[in-house]
Amino acid sequence: MVLKNDTVGNIKRVEKAKDGVDTSATETKGTVLIHSVEQLENYAKTEEAKIEELIKAIVDSGAKVIVSGGAVGEMALHFCERHKKF
């Protein structure tokens, strides 16, 4: 596969990559009304858990490479690099 731009993460080369997954929606969007510090902390933990769950599901599917047509959020990138996928 030839990519027009450089990769976003630290992983620059993958050998024998046979699988690819397009994940265009790893960044949450919308409006959340938060009234307290506890709500903010719970929201952040929930968002982090959901993104980790998404990346873990891709890893568990056996995919070695993730190709995204859109921007990848910092948290999603963190979990991709943690699992050595990107």
PDB file of N, CA, C and O in Angstrom:
ATOM      1  N   MET A   1       0.844  -1.163   0.000  1.00  0.00           N
ATOM      2  CA  MET A   1       0.000   0.000   0.000  1.00  0.00           C
ATOM      3  C   MET A   1       0.895   1.233   0.000  1.00  0.00           C
ATOM      4  O   MET A   1       1.907   1.281   0.700  1.00  0.00           O
ATOM      5  N   VAL A   2       0.519   2.205  -0.775  1.00  0.00           N
ATOM      6  CA  VAL A   2       1.252   3.468  -0.827  1.00  0.00           C
ATOM      7  C   VAL A   2       0.349   4.555  -0.269  1.00  0.00           C
ATOM      8  O   VAL A   2      -0.797   4.702  -0.691  1.00  0.00           O
ATOM      9  N   LEU A   3       0.878   5.315   0.686  1.00  0.00           N
ATOM     10  CA  LEU A   3       0.119   6.398   1.295  1.00  0.00           C
ATOM     11  C   LEU A   3       0.681   7.729   0.835  1.00  0.00           C
ATOM     12  O   LEU A   3       1.895   7.895   0.725  1.00  0.00           O
ATOM     13  N   LYS A   4      -0.197   8.667   0.570  1.00  0.00           N
ATOM     14  CA  LYS A   4       0.213   9.991   0.097  1.00  0.00           C
ATOM     15  C   LYS A   4       0.970  10.760   1.175  1.00  0.00           C
ATOM     16  O   LYS A   4       1.944  11.452   0.877  1.00  0.00           O
ATOM     17  N   ASN A   5       0.532  10.643   2.410  1.00  0.00           N
ATOM     18  CA  ASN A   5       1.143  11.377   3.522  1.00  0.00           C
ATOM     19  C   ASN A   5       1.847  10.417   4.466  1.00  0.00           C
ATOM     20  O   ASN A   5       1.638   9.206   4.410  1.00  0.00           O
ATOM     21  N   ASP A   6       2.680  10.972   5.333  1.00  0.00           N
ATOM     22  CA  ASP A   6       3.361  10.194   6.350  1.00  0.00           C
ATOM     23  C   ASP A   6       2.351   9.702   7.382  1.00  0.00           C
ATOM     24  O   ASP A   6       1.272  10.280   7.519  1.00  0.00           O
ATOM     25  N   THR A   7       2.690   8.648   8.102  1.00  0.00           N
ATOM     26  CA  THR A   7       1.807   8.145   9.149  1.00  0.00           C
ATOM     27  C   THR A   7       1.773   9.113  10.322  1.00  0.00           C
ATOM     28  O   THR A   7       2.693   9.910  10.505  1.00  0.00           O
ATOM     29  N   VAL A   8       0.708   9.041  11.115  1.00  0.00           N
ATOM     30  CA  VAL A   8       0.535   9.955  12.230  1.00  0.00           C
ATOM     31  C   VAL A   8       1.273   9.468  13.473  1.00  0.00           C
ATOM     32  O   VAL A   8       1.851  10.282  14.194  1.00  0.00           O
ATOM     33  N   GLY A   9       1.270   8.184  13.739  1.00  0.00           N
ATOM     34  CA  GLY A   9       1.867   7.639  14.960  1.00  0.00           C
ATOM     35  C   GLY A   9       3.352   7.371  14.827  1.00  0.00           C
ATOM     36  O   GLY A   9       3.991   7.769  13.852  1.00  0.00           O
ATOM     37  N   ASN A  10       3.886   6.690  15.824  1.00  0.00           N
ATOM     38  CA  ASN A  10       5.305   6.350  15.844  1.00  0.00           C
ATOM     39  C   ASN A  10       5.644   5.164  14.961  1.00  0.00           C
ATOM     40  O   ASN A  10       6.793   5.022  14.540  1.00  0.00           O
ATOM     41  N   ILE A  11       4.686   4.320  14.673  1.00  0.00           N
ATOM     42  CA  ILE A  11       4.919   3.124  13.862  1.00  0.00           C
ATOM     43  C   ILE A  11       4.931   3.535  12.395  1.00  0.00           C
ATOM     44  O   ILE A  11       3.939   4.051  11.880  1.00  0.00           O
ATOM     45  N   LYS A  12       6.055   3.305  11.727  1.00  0.00           N
ATOM     46  CA  LYS A  12       6.221   3.748  10.342  1.00  0.00           C
ATOM     47  C   LYS A  12       6.272   2.597   9.348  1.00  0.00           C
ATOM     48  O   LYS A  12       6.132   2.816   8.144  1.00  0.00           O
ATOM     49  N   ARG A  13       6.469   1.377   9.829  1.00  0.00           N
ATOM     50  CA  ARG A  13       6.593   0.244   8.918  1.00  0.00           C
ATOM     51  C   ARG A  13       5.964  -0.995   9.549  1.00  0.00           C
ATOM     52  O   ARG A  13       6.189  -1.298  10.721  1.00  0.00           O
ATOM     53  N   VAL A  14       5.171  -1.703   8.745  1.00  0.00           N
ATOM     54  CA  VAL A  14       4.561  -2.956   9.168  1.00  0.00           C
ATOM     55  C   VAL A  14       4.769  -3.953   8.053  1.00  0.00           C
ATOM     56  O   VAL A  14       4.468  -3.670   6.894  1.00  0.00           O
ATOM     57  N   GLU A  15       5.280  -5.117   8.398  1.00  0.00           N
ATOM     58  CA  GLU A  15       5.497  -6.158   7.394  1.00  0.00           C
ATOM     59  C   GLU A  15       4.410  -7.215   7.489  1.00  0.00           C
ATOM     60  O   GLU A  15       3.883  -7.497   8.565  1.00  0.00           O
ATOM     61  N   LYS A  16       4.089  -7.789   6.341  1.00  0.00           N
ATOM     62  CA  LYS A  16       3.087  -8.849   6.218  1.00  0.00           C
ATOM     63  C   LYS A  16       1.726  -8.419   6.752  1.00  0.00           C
ATOM     64  O   LYS A  16       1.007  -9.213   7.358  1.00  0.00           O
ATOM     65  N   ALA A  17       1.384  -7.175   6.526  1.00  0.00           N
ATOM     66  CA  ALA A  17       0.072  -6.667   6.934  1.00  0.00           C
ATOM     67  C   ALA A  17      -0.941  -7.048   5.870  1.00  0.00           C
ATOM     68  O   ALA A  17      -0.869  -6.566   4.739  1.00  0.00           O
ATOM     69  N   LYS A  18      -1.871  -7.899   6.220  1.00  0.00           N
ATOM     70  CA  LYS A  18      -2.866  -8.378   5.271  1.00  0.00           C
ATOM     71  C   LYS A  18      -4.237  -7.768   5.511  1.00  0.00           C
ATOM     72  O   LYS A  18      -5.118  -7.856   4.656  1.00  0.00           O
ATOM     73  N   ASP A  19      -4.418  -7.156   6.660  1.00  0.00           N
ATOM     74  CA  ASP A  19      -5.736  -6.664   7.041  1.00  0.00           C
ATOM     75  C   ASP A  19      -5.729  -5.160   7.168  1.00  0.00           C
ATOM     76  O   ASP A  19      -4.706  -4.564   7.505  1.00  0.00           O
ATOM     77  N   GLY A  20      -6.856  -4.547   6.904  1.00  0.00           N
ATOM     78  CA  GLY A  20      -7.014  -3.111   7.116  1.00  0.00           C
ATOM     79  C   GLY A  20      -8.427  -2.812   7.548  1.00  0.00           C
ATOM     80  O   GLY A  20      -9.373  -3.476   7.124  1.00  0.00           O
ATOM     81  N   VAL A  21      -8.567  -1.817   8.389  1.00  0.00           N
ATOM     82  CA  VAL A  21      -9.875  -1.414   8.895  1.00  0.00           C
ATOM     83  C   VAL A  21      -9.958   0.095   8.782  1.00  0.00           C
ATOM     84  O   VAL A  21      -9.021   0.795   9.165  1.00  0.00           O
ATOM     85  N   ASP A  22     -11.061   0.608   8.264  1.00  0.00           N
ATOM     86  CA  ASP A  22     -11.268   2.050   8.196  1.00  0.00           C
ATOM     87  C   ASP A  22     -12.112   2.475   9.389  1.00  0.00           C
ATOM     88  O   ASP A  22     -13.251   2.033   9.543  1.00  0.00           O
ATOM     89  N   THR A  23     -11.550   3.331  10.229  1.00  0.00           N
ATOM     90  CA  THR A  23     -12.290   3.839  11.390  1.00  0.00           C
ATOM     91  C   THR A  23     -12.328   5.353  11.305  1.00  0.00           C
ATOM     92  O   THR A  23     -11.433   6.033  11.807  1.00  0.00           O
ATOM     93  N   SER A  24     -13.342   5.867  10.682  1.00  0.00           N
ATOM     94  CA  SER A  24     -13.440   7.310  10.475  1.00  0.00           C
ATOM     95  C   SER A  24     -13.986   8.044  11.694  1.00  0.00           C
ATOM     96  O   SER A  24     -13.863   9.266  11.775  1.00  0.00           O
ATOM     97  N   ALA A  25     -14.581   7.337  12.632  1.00  0.00           N
ATOM     98  CA  ALA A  25     -15.246   8.018  13.741  1.00  0.00           C
ATOM     99  C   ALA A  25     -14.668   7.621  15.098  1.00  0.00           C
ATOM    100  O   ALA A  25     -15.362   7.018  15.916  1.00  0.00           O
ATOM    101  N   THR A  26     -13.413   7.954  15.338  1.00  0.00           N
ATOM    102  CA  THR A  26     -12.836   7.654  16.651  1.00  0.00           C
ATOM    103  C   THR A  26     -12.883   8.867  17.558  1.00  0.00           C
ATOM    104  O   THR A  26     -12.532   8.770  18.734  1.00  0.00           O
ATOM    105  N   GLU A  27     -13.302   9.988  17.048  1.00  0.00           N
ATOM    106  CA  GLU A  27     -13.387  11.215  17.849  1.00  0.00           C
ATOM    107  C   GLU A  27     -14.848  11.460  18.202  1.00  0.00           C
ATOM    108  O   GLU A  27     -15.711  11.453  17.324  1.00  0.00           O
ATOM    109  N   THR A  28     -15.126  11.676  19.476  1.00  0.00           N
ATOM    110  CA  THR A  28     -16.504  11.931  19.885  1.00  0.00           C
ATOM    111  C   THR A  28     -16.895  13.357  19.516  1.00  0.00           C
ATOM    112  O   THR A  28     -16.077  14.276  19.565  1.00  0.00           O
ATOM    113  N   LYS A  29     -18.162  13.520  19.146  1.00  0.00           N
ATOM    114  CA  LYS A  29     -18.662  14.838  18.779  1.00  0.00           C
ATOM    115  C   LYS A  29     -20.006  15.049  19.442  1.00  0.00           C
ATOM    116  O   LYS A  29     -20.771  14.100  19.620  1.00  0.00           O
ATOM    117  N   GLY A  30     -20.294  16.261  19.803  1.00  0.00           N
ATOM    118  CA  GLY A  30     -21.575  16.576  20.420  1.00  0.00           C
ATOM    119  C   GLY A  30     -21.394  17.540  21.574  1.00  0.00           C
ATOM    120  O   GLY A  30     -20.293  18.021  21.843  1.00  0.00           O
ATOM    121  N   THR A  31     -22.486  17.807  22.243  1.00  0.00           N
ATOM    122  CA  THR A  31     -22.481  18.728  23.370  1.00  0.00           C
ATOM    123  C   THR A  31     -22.865  17.975  24.629  1.00  0.00           C
ATOM    124  O   THR A  31     -23.848  17.235  24.646  1.00  0.00           O
ATOM    125  N   VAL A  32     -22.088  18.167  25.678  1.00  0.00           N
ATOM    126  CA  VAL A  32     -22.360  17.531  26.962  1.00  0.00           C
ATOM    127  C   VAL A  32     -22.431  18.629  28.013  1.00  0.00           C
ATOM    128  O   VAL A  32     -21.532  19.464  28.110  1.00  0.00           O
ATOM    129  N   LEU A  33     -23.493  18.627  28.792  1.00  0.00           N
ATOM    130  CA  LEU A  33     -23.649  19.611  29.859  1.00  0.00           C
ATOM    131  C   LEU A  33     -23.173  18.972  31.161  1.00  0.00           C
ATOM    132  O   LEU A  33     -23.751  17.991  31.627  1.00  0.00           O
ATOM    133  N   ILE A  34     -22.120  19.533  31.741  1.00  0.00           N
ATOM    134  CA  ILE A  34     -21.510  18.985  32.956  1.00  0.00           C
ATOM    135  C   ILE A  34     -21.668  20.007  34.079  1.00  0.00           C
ATOM    136  O   ILE A  34     -21.350  21.186  33.919  1.00  0.00           O
ATOM    137  N   HIS A  35     -22.167  19.530  35.218  1.00  0.00           N
ATOM    138  CA  HIS A  35     -22.442  20.419  36.346  1.00  0.00           C
ATOM    139  C   HIS A  35     -21.435  20.319  37.479  1.00  0.00           C
ATOM    140  O   HIS A  35     -21.387  21.203  38.334  1.00  0.00           O
ATOM    141  N   SER A  36     -20.630  19.267  37.506  1.00  0.00           N
ATOM    142  CA  SER A  36     -19.715  19.095  38.636  1.00  0.00           C
ATOM    143  C   SER A  36     -18.413  18.437  38.180  1.00  0.00           C
ATOM    144  O   SER A  36     -18.313  17.901  37.076  1.00  0.00           O
ATOM    145  N   VAL A  37     -17.441  18.495  39.053  1.00  0.00           N
ATOM    146  CA  VAL A  37     -16.139  17.875  38.780  1.00  0.00           C
ATOM    147  C   VAL A  37     -16.303  16.365  38.643  1.00  0.00           C
ATOM    148  O   VAL A  37     -15.657  15.745  37.798  1.00  0.00           O
ATOM    149  N   GLU A  38     -17.152  15.777  39.458  1.00  0.00           N
ATOM    150  CA  GLU A  38     -17.372  14.326  39.402  1.00  0.00           C
ATOM    151  C   GLU A  38     -17.948  13.910  38.053  1.00  0.00           C
ATOM    152  O   GLU A  38     -17.546  12.889  37.495  1.00  0.00           O
ATOM    153  N   GLN A  39     -18.874  14.685  37.532  1.00  0.00           N
ATOM    154  CA  GLN A  39     -19.434  14.384  36.219  1.00  0.00           C
ATOM    155  C   GLN A  39     -18.369  14.475  35.135  1.00  0.00           C
ATOM    156  O   GLN A  39     -18.339  13.653  34.219  1.00  0.00           O
ATOM    157  N   LEU A  40     -17.502  15.467  35.235  1.00  0.00           N
ATOM    158  CA  LEU A  40     -16.421  15.617  34.266  1.00  0.00           C
ATOM    159  C   LEU A  40     -15.475  14.427  34.320  1.00  0.00           C
ATOM    160  O   LEU A  40     -15.087  13.893  33.281  1.00  0.00           O
ATOM    161  N   GLU A  41     -15.103  14.010  35.521  1.00  0.00           N
ATOM    162  CA  GLU A  41     -14.205  12.860  35.664  1.00  0.00           C
ATOM    163  C   GLU A  41     -14.854  11.586  35.123  1.00  0.00           C
ATOM    164  O   GLU A  41     -14.203  10.803  34.430  1.00  0.00           O
ATOM    165  N   ASN A  42     -16.134  11.379  35.437  1.00  0.00           N
ATOM    166  CA  ASN A  42     -16.839  10.195  34.943  1.00  0.00           C
ATOM    167  C   ASN A  42     -16.957  10.208  33.424  1.00  0.00           C
ATOM    168  O   ASN A  42     -16.802   9.172  32.777  1.00  0.00           O
ATOM    169  N   TYR A  43     -17.231  11.380  32.853  1.00  0.00           N
ATOM    170  CA  TYR A  43     -17.331  11.490  31.395  1.00  0.00           C
ATOM    171  C   TYR A  43     -16.002  11.146  30.740  1.00  0.00           C
ATOM    172  O   TYR A  43     -15.969  10.401  29.761  1.00  0.00           O
ATOM    173  N   ALA A  44     -14.913  11.679  31.268  1.00  0.00           N
ATOM    174  CA  ALA A  44     -13.594  11.421  30.703  1.00  0.00           C
ATOM    175  C   ALA A  44     -13.256   9.932  30.776  1.00  0.00           C
ATOM    176  O   ALA A  44     -12.717   9.373  29.821  1.00  0.00           O
ATOM    177  N   LYS A  45     -13.564   9.292  31.891  1.00  0.00           N
ATOM    178  CA  LYS A  45     -13.286   7.857  32.051  1.00  0.00           C
ATOM    179  C   LYS A  45     -14.122   7.036  31.087  1.00  0.00           C
ATOM    180  O   LYS A  45     -13.631   6.073  30.498  1.00  0.00           O
ATOM    181  N   THR A  46     -15.389   7.413  30.923  1.00  0.00           N
ATOM    182  CA  THR A  46     -16.279   6.693  30.016  1.00  0.00           C
ATOM    183  C   THR A  46     -15.808   6.825  28.569  1.00  0.00           C
ATOM    184  O   THR A  46     -15.777   5.842  27.828  1.00  0.00           O
ATOM    185  N   GLU A  47     -15.443   8.043  28.170  1.00  0.00           N
ATOM    186  CA  GLU A  47     -14.959   8.270  26.811  1.00  0.00           C
ATOM    187  C   GLU A  47     -13.697   7.455  26.558  1.00  0.00           C
ATOM    188  O   GLU A  47     -13.565   6.827  25.507  1.00  0.00           O
ATOM    189  N   GLU A  48     -12.777   7.461  27.503  1.00  0.00           N
ATOM    190  CA  GLU A  48     -11.534   6.706  27.357  1.00  0.00           C
ATOM    191  C   GLU A  48     -11.816   5.206  27.243  1.00  0.00           C
ATOM    192  O   GLU A  48     -11.214   4.525  26.414  1.00  0.00           O
ATOM    193  N   ALA A  49     -12.712   4.698  28.057  1.00  0.00           N
ATOM    194  CA  ALA A  49     -13.053   3.274  28.024  1.00  0.00           C
ATOM    195  C   ALA A  49     -13.681   2.880  26.691  1.00  0.00           C
ATOM    196  O   ALA A  49     -13.388   1.807  26.165  1.00  0.00           O
ATOM    197  N   LYS A  50     -14.541   3.733  26.141  1.00  0.00           N
ATOM    198  CA  LYS A  50     -15.193   3.418  24.867  1.00  0.00           C
ATOM    199  C   LYS A  50     -14.191   3.392  23.716  1.00  0.00           C
ATOM    200  O   LYS A  50     -14.262   2.524  22.846  1.00  0.00           O
ATOM    201  N   ILE A  51     -13.271   4.333  23.713  1.00  0.00           N
ATOM    202  CA  ILE A  51     -12.278   4.364  22.642  1.00  0.00           C
ATOM    203  C   ILE A  51     -11.331   3.178  22.774  1.00  0.00           C
ATOM    204  O   ILE A  51     -10.962   2.563  21.773  1.00  0.00           O
ATOM    205  N   GLU A  52     -10.935   2.853  24.009  1.00  0.00           N
ATOM    206  CA  GLU A  52     -10.077   1.677  24.191  1.00  0.00           C
ATOM    207  C   GLU A  52     -10.804   0.407  23.755  1.00  0.00           C
ATOM    208  O   GLU A  52     -10.196  -0.477  23.150  1.00  0.00           O
ATOM    209  N   GLU A  53     -12.089   0.310  24.055  1.00  0.00           N
ATOM    210  CA  GLU A  53     -12.883  -0.848  23.645  1.00  0.00           C
ATOM    211  C   GLU A  53     -12.929  -0.971  22.117  1.00  0.00           C
ATOM    212  O   GLU A  53     -12.815  -2.071  21.576  1.00  0.00           O
ATOM    213  N   LEU A  54     -13.095   0.158  21.428  1.00  0.00           N
ATOM    214  CA  LEU A  54     -13.112   0.162  19.966  1.00  0.00           C
ATOM    215  C   LEU A  54     -11.781  -0.324  19.400  1.00  0.00           C
ATOM    216  O   LEU A  54     -11.760  -1.192  18.528  1.00  0.00           O
ATOM    217  N   ILE A  55     -10.676   0.226  19.887  1.00  0.00           N
ATOM    218  CA  ILE A  55      -9.352  -0.161  19.392  1.00  0.00           C
ATOM    219  C   ILE A  55      -9.064  -1.617  19.737  1.00  0.00           C
ATOM    220  O   ILE A  55      -8.509  -2.348  18.917  1.00  0.00           O
ATOM    221  N   LYS A  56      -9.436  -2.044  20.942  1.00  0.00           N
ATOM    222  CA  LYS A  56      -9.213  -3.439  21.356  1.00  0.00           C
ATOM    223  C   LYS A  56      -9.983  -4.389  20.451  1.00  0.00           C
ATOM    224  O   LYS A  56      -9.470  -5.452  20.104  1.00  0.00           O
ATOM    225  N   ALA A  57     -11.203  -4.030  20.061  1.00  0.00           N
ATOM    226  CA  ALA A  57     -11.997  -4.871  19.158  1.00  0.00           C
ATOM    227  C   ALA A  57     -11.313  -5.007  17.798  1.00  0.00           C
ATOM    228  O   ALA A  57     -11.321  -6.084  17.202  1.00  0.00           O
ATOM    229  N   ILE A  58     -10.729  -3.925  17.313  1.00  0.00           N
ATOM    230  CA  ILE A  58     -10.010  -3.977  16.037  1.00  0.00           C
ATOM    231  C   ILE A  58      -8.785  -4.872  16.171  1.00  0.00           C
ATOM    232  O   ILE A  58      -8.513  -5.691  15.293  1.00  0.00           O
ATOM    233  N   VAL A  59      -8.043  -4.717  17.269  1.00  0.00           N
ATOM    234  CA  VAL A  59      -6.857  -5.550  17.520  1.00  0.00           C
ATOM    235  C   VAL A  59      -7.260  -7.018  17.617  1.00  0.00           C
ATOM    236  O   VAL A  59      -6.611  -7.884  17.029  1.00  0.00           O
ATOM    237  N   ASP A  60      -8.328  -7.298  18.358  1.00  0.00           N
ATOM    238  CA  ASP A  60      -8.786  -8.673  18.538  1.00  0.00           C
ATOM    239  C   ASP A  60      -9.272  -9.302  17.236  1.00  0.00           C
ATOM    240  O   ASP A  60      -9.288 -10.527  17.116  1.00  0.00           O
ATOM    241  N   SER A  61      -9.668  -8.481  16.256  1.00  0.00           N
ATOM    242  CA  SER A  61     -10.112  -9.010  14.967  1.00  0.00           C
ATOM    243  C   SER A  61      -8.944  -9.554  14.147  1.00  0.00           C
ATOM    244  O   SER A  61      -9.144 -10.256  13.156  1.00  0.00           O
ATOM    245  N   GLY A  62      -7.713  -9.220  14.572  1.00  0.00           N
ATOM    246  CA  GLY A  62      -6.529  -9.700  13.856  1.00  0.00           C
ATOM    247  C   GLY A  62      -5.942  -8.680  12.892  1.00  0.00           C
ATOM    248  O   GLY A  62      -4.945  -8.961  12.227  1.00  0.00           O
ATOM    249  N   ALA A  63      -6.546  -7.500  12.808  1.00  0.00           N
ATOM    250  CA  ALA A  63      -6.035  -6.459  11.907  1.00  0.00           C
ATOM    251  C   ALA A  63      -4.654  -6.010  12.362  1.00  0.00           C
ATOM    252  O   ALA A  63      -4.408  -5.846  13.557  1.00  0.00           O
ATOM    253  N   LYS A  64      -3.756  -5.812  11.405  1.00  0.00           N
ATOM    254  CA  LYS A  64      -2.410  -5.335  11.712  1.00  0.00           C
ATOM    255  C   LYS A  64      -2.234  -3.861  11.400  1.00  0.00           C
ATOM    256  O   LYS A  64      -1.312  -3.221  11.907  1.00  0.00           O
ATOM    257  N   VAL A  65      -3.113  -3.317  10.567  1.00  0.00           N
ATOM    258  CA  VAL A  65      -2.997  -1.928  10.131  1.00  0.00           C
ATOM    259  C   VAL A  65      -4.374  -1.284  10.189  1.00  0.00           C
ATOM    260  O   VAL A  65      -5.376  -1.905   9.834  1.00  0.00           O
ATOM    261  N   ILE A  66      -4.414  -0.050  10.633  1.00  0.00           N
ATOM    262  CA  ILE A  66      -5.651   0.731  10.615  1.00  0.00           C
ATOM    263  C   ILE A  66      -5.423   1.923   9.702  1.00  0.00           C
ATOM    264  O   ILE A  66      -4.488   2.696   9.907  1.00  0.00           O
ATOM    265  N   VAL A  67      -6.275   2.073   8.697  1.00  0.00           N
ATOM    266  CA  VAL A  67      -6.190   3.193   7.770  1.00  0.00           C
ATOM    267  C   VAL A  67      -7.433   4.041   7.978  1.00  0.00           C
ATOM    268  O   VAL A  67      -8.556   3.540   7.908  1.00  0.00           O
ATOM    269  N   SER A  68      -7.231   5.310   8.231  1.00  0.00           N
ATOM    270  CA  SER A  68      -8.357   6.197   8.484  1.00  0.00           C
ATOM    271  C   SER A  68      -8.401   7.299   7.438  1.00  0.00           C
ATOM    272  O   SER A  68      -7.378   7.904   7.115  1.00  0.00           O
ATOM    273  N   GLY A  69      -9.585   7.553   6.916  1.00  0.00           N
ATOM    274  CA  GLY A  69      -9.761   8.614   5.942  1.00  0.00           C
ATOM    275  C   GLY A  69      -9.913   9.979   6.582  1.00  0.00           C
ATOM    276  O   GLY A  69      -9.943  10.994   5.887  1.00  0.00           O
ATOM    277  N   GLY A  70     -10.009  10.012   7.901  1.00  0.00           N
ATOM    278  CA  GLY A  70     -10.183  11.273   8.613  1.00  0.00           C
ATOM    279  C   GLY A  70      -9.165  11.415   9.725  1.00  0.00           C
ATOM    280  O   GLY A  70      -8.245  10.609   9.861  1.00  0.00           O
ATOM    281  N   ALA A  71      -9.349  12.444  10.507  1.00  0.00           N
ATOM    282  CA  ALA A  71      -8.444  12.700  11.628  1.00  0.00           C
ATOM    283  C   ALA A  71      -8.617  11.618  12.695  1.00  0.00           C
ATOM    284  O   ALA A  71      -9.709  11.077  12.873  1.00  0.00           O
ATOM    285  N   VAL A  72      -7.550  11.317  13.388  1.00  0.00           N
ATOM    286  CA  VAL A  72      -7.569  10.352  14.477  1.00  0.00           C
ATOM    287  C   VAL A  72      -7.306  11.115  15.772  1.00  0.00           C
ATOM    288  O   VAL A  72      -6.309  11.828  15.883  1.00  0.00           O
ATOM    289  N   GLY A  73      -8.186  10.971  16.735  1.00  0.00           N
ATOM    290  CA  GLY A  73      -8.034  11.661  18.010  1.00  0.00           C
ATOM    291  C   GLY A  73      -6.811  11.177  18.770  1.00  0.00           C
ATOM    292  O   GLY A  73      -6.341  10.058  18.565  1.00  0.00           O
ATOM    293  N   GLU A  74      -6.301  12.030  19.645  1.00  0.00           N
ATOM    294  CA  GLU A  74      -5.106  11.701  20.417  1.00  0.00           C
ATOM    295  C   GLU A  74      -5.296  10.455  21.271  1.00  0.00           C
ATOM    296  O   GLU A  74      -4.375   9.649  21.401  1.00  0.00           O
ATOM    297  N   MET A  75      -6.479  10.288  21.855  1.00  0.00           N
ATOM    298  CA  MET A  75      -6.719   9.133  22.700  1.00  0.00           C
ATOM    299  C   MET A  75      -6.739   7.847  21.872  1.00  0.00           C
ATOM    300  O   MET A  75      -6.184   6.830  22.290  1.00  0.00           O
ATOM    301  N   ALA A  76      -7.372   7.889  20.706  1.00  0.00           N
ATOM    302  CA  ALA A  76      -7.398   6.717  19.827  1.00  0.00           C
ATOM    303  C   ALA A  76      -5.982   6.378  19.368  1.00  0.00           C
ATOM    304  O   ALA A  76      -5.608   5.206  19.314  1.00  0.00           O
ATOM    305  N   LEU A  77      -5.207   7.388  19.043  1.00  0.00           N
ATOM    306  CA  LEU A  77      -3.815   7.173  18.637  1.00  0.00           C
ATOM    307  C   LEU A  77      -3.023   6.540  19.773  1.00  0.00           C
ATOM    308  O   LEU A  77      -2.211   5.644  19.543  1.00  0.00           O
ATOM    309  N   HIS A  78      -3.256   7.000  20.995  1.00  0.00           N
ATOM    310  CA  HIS A  78      -2.576   6.440  22.170  1.00  0.00           C
ATOM    311  C   HIS A  78      -2.846   4.939  22.276  1.00  0.00           C
ATOM    312  O   HIS A  78      -1.916   4.157  22.475  1.00  0.00           O
ATOM    313  N   PHE A  79      -4.104   4.530  22.146  1.00  0.00           N
ATOM    314  CA  PHE A  79      -4.440   3.113  22.269  1.00  0.00           C
ATOM    315  C   PHE A  79      -3.936   2.307  21.077  1.00  0.00           C
ATOM    316  O   PHE A  79      -3.566   1.144  21.237  1.00  0.00           O
ATOM    317  N   CYS A  80      -3.915   2.898  19.895  1.00  0.00           N
ATOM    318  CA  CYS A  80      -3.332   2.211  18.737  1.00  0.00           C
ATOM    319  C   CYS A  80      -1.848   1.917  18.978  1.00  0.00           C
ATOM    320  O   CYS A  80      -1.373   0.812  18.719  1.00  0.00           O
ATOM    321  N   GLU A  81      -1.138   2.908  19.470  1.00  0.00           N
ATOM    322  CA  GLU A  81       0.287   2.721  19.723  1.00  0.00           C
ATOM    323  C   GLU A  81       0.514   1.760  20.880  1.00  0.00           C
ATOM    324  O   GLU A  81       1.485   1.002  20.871  1.00  0.00           O
ATOM    325  N   ARG A  82      -0.352   1.779  21.859  1.00  0.00           N
ATOM    326  CA  ARG A  82      -0.232   0.839  22.978  1.00  0.00           C
ATOM    327  C   ARG A  82      -0.344  -0.594  22.480  1.00  0.00           C
ATOM    328  O   ARG A  82       0.364  -1.481  22.958  1.00  0.00           O
ATOM    329  N   HIS A  83      -1.243  -0.819  21.510  1.00  0.00           N
ATOM    330  CA  HIS A  83      -1.443  -2.148  20.956  1.00  0.00           C
ATOM    331  C   HIS A  83      -0.634  -2.397  19.687  1.00  0.00           C
ATOM    332  O   HIS A  83      -0.817  -3.416  19.020  1.00  0.00           O
ATOM    333  N   LYS A  84       0.263  -1.463  19.352  1.00  0.00           N
ATOM    334  CA  LYS A  84       1.155  -1.581  18.194  1.00  0.00           C
ATOM    335  C   LYS A  84       0.390  -1.725  16.878  1.00  0.00           C
ATOM    336  O   LYS A  84       0.753  -2.526  16.017  1.00  0.00           O
ATOM    337  N   LYS A  85      -0.665  -0.941  16.741  1.00  0.00           N
ATOM    338  CA  LYS A  85      -1.468  -0.944  15.512  1.00  0.00           C
ATOM    339  C   LYS A  85      -1.561   0.461  14.971  1.00  0.00           C
ATOM    340  O   LYS A  85      -1.970   1.366  15.698  1.00  0.00           O
ATOM    341  N   PHE A  86      -1.203   0.673  13.744  1.00  0.00           N
ATOM    342  CA  PHE A  86      -1.465   1.905  13.037  1.00  0.00           C
ATOM    343  C   PHE A  86      -0.825   1.880  11.692  1.00  0.00           C
ATOM    344  O   PHE A  86      -0.936   2.846  10.937  1.00  0.00           O
TER     345      PHE A  86
END
